[in-house]
Amino acid sequence: MNSPQLQRLVTGFLNTTTASVSDALDRRGIRGFMSHEIKPRTVSRKIAGIAVTIREVPSTERQPPLRAIEAIDSAPAGAVIVIGVDNGADVAVWGGLMTAAALARGLAGAILDGGVRDVAEIRRDYDFPVYARSIVPSTTVGRYVAIEHDVVVVCGGVRVAPGDIVLGDDDGVVVVPAAVAEGVLQEALSIDAREAQMAQELREGRRFMEVFEKYARI
């Protein structure tokens, strides 16, 4: 996928919603929505971008997150960091220094199947969107280790491959496999247009059942 095409897709997804994208994926038999526990924890702002993935696993070794640092340093501008963690809700896999580095790289946000810390700092100094399973003060050092990046991970119950498009808003997070991104975007925009028309007819006083039967959607 070339850069202009990718940028067009990302811009398109920013103009729709996670709800519409989730519905469009459902029509293809794909579960794209992450667990309800993955939600905005720092600033509430819509994000979309290609996934740059990191995998963390339990470990008692006292290692810094070197693979995560490598992933942030090598990620293209506009990307979204996605960290898969095995049962890591009580461990912060992201904090203030990682945010500072990600912001300097021009990244769009981070999505974590674990915790985030330094939340006040991130809100105050960086205005950077982090979607996470929890807010918790603990470090990964001695508890988890980042073992690889740019690999398939599971985050919020959803498979995420490098290069997939990730979208987050106030409703949560969805993942769009790169191979179906174009069709899913067009379907989501069509859903948005249909719902806008339905809302207009409801505001004009038409009965809900009548509108539902006309459009077969709710």
N, C-alpha and C positions, 0 to 999 in steps of 0.2 A: 504494500500500500504506500503510494508516494505521499510526500508531505502535504501538497495542496489538497489532495483527496482526504487525507487524515484530518487536516485542519477544518475542512468543510464538514466532515462528520461530527467532530467535536463541537463545533459551533452549532450544528443542528441539534445535537443532544442537549446543549445548554438552553435551547429554545423549546424544549418539551419538559416532561416531568417523569420522575421515577415511576409514578403510578401508570402512566400511559406506556412507558417502556416495558414495565413488568407485564402489562396486559398483552402487548405485542409479542413478547417472548412466550407467554402462556399459549398463544395461538400456534406457536411452533413446537409446543411440547417441551419448552426449556424453562426450568426454574432459574430465574436470574436474580431474585430478591434475596438479600442477606437477612439474617436474623434481626428481629426487632431490637435486639440489644445493641446492635451496631448503629449508633446515632451521633449527631453532632455534639461534641463535648467542649469545643472552644468557641468558635464563631459559627453562626448559622448562615451559611452561604452556599448556594448551589455550586457544585464542581463537576467537571467532566474532563477526562483525559485518558491517555493510554496507561495501562497498568505496568508498573515496574515492581516486581514481586520480590519478597524476602521471606525465607522460611526460618522460624525459630523453634527449637526443641528444648525440652527440659535437660538441664545439666548442672552439676555442682561445681564445674570448673569455673574459676573466677576469671573469665575472659571478657574483654570489652566487645561490643557488637561490630566487629571488623567487617563482616560481610554486609551489614546494613550501611556502614559508612561508605563502603565501595559502591553500593547501589545508589546511594544519594549522589555521590560524586559523579557517577557515570550517567545518571538519568537525564533525558532530554528535557528542555524547558517545556512546561505544560503538562508533564506526566503526573500521575498519581501514584504514590507509594502505597503498596498493599502488603501488609505483613500477616502471614499465616502463623498462628501460634497454637500449639497443642495445650488446651486447658489452661490458658494464660490470663484469665480475667483478673486475677489478683497480682499481676506483675505488669509494671509499666514498661512497654517496649518502645516508647517514644517520649521525648521531653523537650526542654527548651533549646538545648544545643543542636539537636537534630532538626528542630524547626528552623533555627537560624540558618543552618546549612541548606536546608530545602528551599527556604525563601530566597536565599542568594542564588540558587540554581534556577529560580523561576518556576518551581514546581507548583502544581495546582492545589495539592492537599495530600492528606495521608488517611488511610483506612486500615484499622487495626483490629485483628481478632484477639485483642488483649487490652491492656490499660494504657492510659496516657497520664503523665504527671507534668508538673510545672505549668498547670493550666492558667493560673493568674498571669504568669509571665508571658505565655503565648498570646493570651487575649490582649494584654496591655502593650506588648512590644512588637508583636509580629502580625496580629490579625490574620492568623493562618488557620484554615479549616482542618480539623482533625475529627474524623469519625472513629469511635472506639467502643469497645464493649464496656469499659469502665473508666473511672478516674480513681487512681490509686497512687500512693507515694513510693512504692517499692521499686527497687532497681532489678534489672535482669541479672546483674553480676552475681554468680553463685547460684542462680536459679534456672536461667535459660541462656542459650547461646544461639546466635544467628549462624546457621551452617552453610547457607547458599542463597544466591539471588538469581533472578531471571530464570526461575523454574516455575512449574505449575504448583500452586498452593491452594489450600482451602481456607476461605475466610468467611466467617458468618454462615457457614454451611454451604457455601457456593464455591465451585471450582473456578479459579482465576488463573489464566495463562498470560504470560508476558505479551503485551500488545493488544489484549482485550480492552474494550472501552468500559470505563467505570464511571457511573453517574451517581451523585449524591445530592439530596436536598432534604427539606424538613421531614419528609416521609421516610427517609432511610436511604439505602444503597442498592443499586442494581448493577449487574455485570452483563455486558453484551459481548458474546464471542465475536472475535474479529471477522469470522467468515460470514456472519449473518448481519453485520452492523448496518449495511446500507438498507436492506429490506426492513429491519426492525425500526430504523429511524423513520422511514416513510410511513410505516404502519402506525407508529406512535403519533406522528404529526396528523395523520388522518383521524385518529381517535380524538386528539385535541380539538380538531375542527368540528367533528361531530358533536362532542360534548358542549362546545361553545354554542352551537346552534340549539341544542336541547335546552341549555340554561336560558338562552334568550326566549324561547317559546314558553318555558315555565314562568319566567318573569312577566311575560305578557298575559299570564293567567290561564294557560291551557292546563287541563288536568294531567297530573303526573302519569296516570295509567295510559292516557292517550299518547303522550309523548314517548313513553316507554315502548308502547306497541308500534309506534311509527319507526323508532330507531333501533329497537331491540337491544338496548344497552342501558346499564345502570352502573 
